[in-house]
């Protein structure tokens, strides 16, 4: 199933973090927080101004982004857990 977000929404896949700390300790699954780093899978066409003019998206598929801890709605697409969020929930691009 192909999924295309509408308007200024973005579909992202969380990027898994290391299971080990810098000091070499392993972090158990129960103590881990969900990562706030993701890869953009698909983007909508963008928001519209009151005049109807299209505001283009700042992110594109393949970008790595950082987003807020409580951002997005979890969805399952083709058996994979993904997030849908507004572009404004994205804090920035990771290079």
QUIZI-V754604 format. One record per residue. SS is DSSP state (helix for helix, strand for strand, loop for the rest). D_CENTER is the distance of its C-alpha to the mean C-alpha in Angstrom with 2 decimals. Layout:
SS:D_CENTER
SS:D_CENTER
This chain:
loop:18.97
loop:17.03
loop:14.39
loop:13.88
loop:12.08
loop:14.72
loop:15.38
loop:12.68
strand:9.83
strand:6.71
strand:5.96
strand:3.50
strand:5.81
strand:6.44
loop:9.10
loop:12.32
loop:14.49
loop:18.27
loop:20.50
strand:23.18
loop:23.76
loop:25.36
loop:28.68
loop:28.41
loop:27.81
strand:25.74
loop:23.28
loop:23.85
helix:21.13
helix:22.32
helix:21.84
loop:18.32
loop:15.48
loop:12.04
loop:10.14
loop:8.01
strand:7.10
strand:4.79
strand:6.09
strand:5.75
strand:8.10
strand:9.56
strand:10.15
loop:12.95
loop:16.14
loop:15.67
strand:17.38
strand:21.17
loop:23.67
loop:26.61
loop:28.66
loop:26.44
loop:25.34
strand:21.87
strand:19.49
loop:17.55
loop:13.83
loop:13.26
loop:10.42
loop:11.15
loop:10.43
loop:10.75
loop:9.51
strand:8.27
strand:6.60
strand:7.44
strand:6.66
loop:9.52
loop:10.89
loop:11.43
loop:8.54
loop:7.55
strand:9.80
strand:10.09
strand:11.64
strand:13.59
strand:13.98
loop:16.89
loop:17.03
strand:13.58
strand:11.32
strand:7.87
strand:5.84
strand:6.79
strand:6.73
strand:9.14
helix:8.95
helix:11.10
helix:8.76
strand:7.29
strand:10.17
strand:10.67
strand:10.66
strand:11.91
loop:14.99
